[in-house]
Amino acid sequence: MNENSDKISKALELKKEEKFVEALEILNELYNSEPNSKDIKNALIEVLFEYGAYLNDEWVSGYEKAVEIFNRIIELDVNHYRAWYNLGIAFFKLKETEKALEAYNQALKIKPDYEYIYYNIGLLYEIDKEDLETALKYYEEALRLNENFTYALQAMRDVRQKLEYIKLNKQKKDVSDFETQIICKKCGNINRASAKFCDECGESIH
């Protein structure tokens, strides 16, 4: 047992140095020999998680490998909500929108009060699906859980501004369209600008 403890400690030291592959070689060997050891399993998950987070960083951009790593954690612990959440992030970065959404929703089933999941689903709807109304709902839910969540607060403000901008432009377009139409003086019907006779009463409108 002491030998295993030493090996676990060695692996965790390698993790601190970001030597994840070497650390995982040690822990995978230990896990294969003693799959029922909680200490080995927990250490393996810890190193896998930090490796996956490292790969998910934009400076590294190892998203495909990150998917592999987070799936491995889920094999070891299907209720590891942070693995599901980070798997969603990796898929999001890979532009695999539906897989990302599925992973986020799995995380929500396990941890429904984790505001970061709602925020990231909001990003997915805002950026990938271009569904601002749905994105806003997720940002608002994130803020319901944590009113001081700065990222969600800023995202909510941005989306509301976008929606207001779209609304104003639509109103302008509706007014513009109306101005290019002709109202029949006899019956008040609105006709297209090119019409010579009213569509409603047949009266000449030019």
C-alpha positions in Angstrom: 0.0 0.0 0.0 2.9 2.4 0.8 4.3 1.7 -2.7 0.9 2.7 -4.2 0.8 5.9 -2.1 4.3 6.8 -3.2 3.3 6.3 -6.9 0.1 8.4 -6.4 2.2 11.1 -4.8 4.6 11.0 -7.7 1.8 11.2 -10.2 0.3 14.2 -8.4 3.7 16.0 -8.4 4.0 15.4 -12.1 0.5 16.9 -12.5 1.7 20.1 -10.8 4.5 20.3 -13.4 1.9 19.8 -16.2 3.5 16.5 -17.1 0.0 14.9 -17.5 0.9 12.1 -19.8 3.6 10.8 -17.4 1.3 11.1 -14.5 -1.5 9.2 -16.2 0.9 6.4 -17.2 1.5 5.8 -13.5 -2.1 6.1 -12.5 -3.5 4.0 -15.3 -1.1 1.2 -14.4 -2.2 1.4 -10.8 -5.9 1.5 -11.7 -5.6 -1.5 -14.0 -4.0 -3.5 -11.2 -6.4 -2.3 -8.5 -9.6 -1.0 -10.0 -11.5 -1.0 -6.7 -9.1 1.4 -5.0 -10.9 4.7 -4.3 -7.6 6.5 -3.7 -6.2 5.4 -7.1 -9.5 6.2 -8.9 -9.8 9.6 -7.2 -6.2 10.5 -8.1 -6.8 9.3 -11.7 -9.9 11.5 -12.0 -8.1 14.5 -10.5 -5.2 14.3 -13.0 -7.6 13.6 -16.0 -9.7 16.6 -15.1 -6.8 19.0 -14.8 -5.4 17.6 -18.1 -8.7 18.2 -19.8 -9.0 21.7 -18.4 -5.5 22.4 -19.7 -6.4 21.1 -23.2 -9.6 23.2 -23.2 -7.6 26.4 -22.7 -7.6 28.6 -25.8 -3.8 28.9 -25.6 -3.6 25.1 -26.1 -6.8 24.4 -28.1 -6.5 20.7 -27.7 -10.3 20.3 -27.9 -10.4 16.9 -29.6 -8.1 15.4 -27.0 -10.1 17.1 -24.3 -13.3 15.3 -25.5 -11.4 12.0 -25.1 -10.2 12.9 -21.6 -13.6 14.1 -20.2 -15.3 11.0 -21.7 -12.8 8.9 -19.8 -13.7 10.7 -16.5 -17.4 10.0 -17.3 -16.6 6.3 -17.7 -15.1 6.4 -14.3 -17.8 8.5 -12.7 -20.9 9.1 -14.7 -22.2 11.7 -12.2 -19.1 13.9 -12.5 -21.0 17.1 -13.5 -17.8 19.1 -14.1 -16.6 16.5 -16.6 -20.0 16.8 -18.5 -19.8 20.6 -18.3 -16.2 20.7 -19.6 -17.1 18.1 -22.3 -19.7 20.6 -23.4 -17.2 23.4 -23.6 -14.9 21.2 -25.7 -17.7 20.3 -28.2 -18.7 24.0 -28.3 -15.1 25.0 -29.3 -15.2 22.3 -32.0 -18.5 23.8 -33.3 -20.4 20.5 -32.5 -23.4 22.4 -31.2 -25.8 19.5 -30.5 -23.2 17.4 -28.7 -22.3 20.4 -26.6 -25.9 21.0 -25.7 -26.4 17.4 -24.8 -23.3 17.4 -22.5 -24.5 20.7 -20.8 -27.9 19.2 -20.2 -26.4 16.1 -18.7 -24.4 18.3 -16.4 -27.7 20.2 -15.5 -29.4 16.9 -14.5 -26.6 16.3 -12.0 -26.1 19.9 -10.8 -29.1 22.0 -11.7 -27.9 24.9 -9.5 -24.6 25.4 -11.3 -24.9 28.9 -12.9 -22.0 28.4 -15.3 -23.9 25.7 -17.1 -26.8 28.1 -17.8 -24.3 30.8 -18.9 -22.6 28.5 -21.4 -25.9 27.2 -22.8 -26.8 30.9 -23.2 -23.6 31.4 -25.2 -24.4 28.4 -27.4 -27.8 29.8 -28.2 -26.5 33.3 -28.8 -23.4 32.4 -30.9 -24.1 29.1 -32.6 -27.9 29.0 -32.9 -28.4 32.8 -33.1 -31.4 32.5 -30.9 -31.2 35.6 -28.7 -34.5 35.1 -26.9 -33.5 31.6 -25.7 -30.0 32.8 -24.8 -31.5 35.6 -22.7 -33.6 33.1 -20.7 -30.5 31.1 -19.8 -28.5 34.2 -18.8 -31.4 35.3 -16.6 -31.5 31.8 -15.0 -27.7 32.0 -14.3 -28.3 35.4 -12.6 -31.2 34.0 -10.6 -28.8 31.6 -9.1 -26.0 34.1 -8.7 -27.0 37.8 -9.1 -23.3 38.8 -9.0 -22.3 36.6 -11.9 -20.5 39.3 -13.9 -20.2 37.3 -17.2 -23.9 36.5 -17.3 -24.8 40.0 -16.3 -22.8 41.5 -19.2 -24.1 38.9 -21.6 -27.7 39.6 -20.6 -27.1 43.3 -21.2 -25.5 42.7 -24.6 -28.3 40.4 -25.8 -31.0 42.9 -24.6 -29.3 45.6 -26.6 -29.2 43.4 -29.7 -32.9 42.5 -29.3 -33.8 46.2 -28.9 -31.7 47.1 -32.0 -33.5 44.4 -34.0 -36.9 45.6 -32.8 -36.1 49.2 -33.7 -34.9 48.3 -37.1 -38.0 46.1 -37.7 -40.2 49.1 -36.8 -38.2 51.3 -39.2 -38.6 48.7 -41.9 -42.4 48.4 -41.3 -42.7 52.2 -41.5 -40.6 52.3 -44.6 -42.8 49.6 -46.2 -45.9 51.4 -45.2 -44.7 54.7 -46.8 -44.1 53.0 -50.2 -47.8 51.8 -50.2 -50.8 53.8 -51.3 -54.0 54.3 -49.4 -57.2 54.3 -51.4 -59.0 57.6 -50.7 -62.4 56.0 -51.3 -62.3 52.9 -49.0 -59.0 53.4 -47.0 -57.5 50.1 -48.2 -53.7 49.9 -48.3 -52.4 48.9 -51.7 -49.0 48.2 -53.1 -47.2 51.2 -54.6 -47.4 49.8 -58.2 -51.2 49.2 -58.1 -53.3 51.4 -60.5 -56.6 50.4 -59.0 -57.6 49.6 -55.4 -57.5 45.9 -54.6 -60.6 46.4 -52.4 -63.0 48.6 -54.2 -61.5 48.9 -57.7 -61.3 52.7 -57.6 -58.5 54.3 -59.5 -55.7 55.4 -57.1 -53.4 57.3 -59.4 
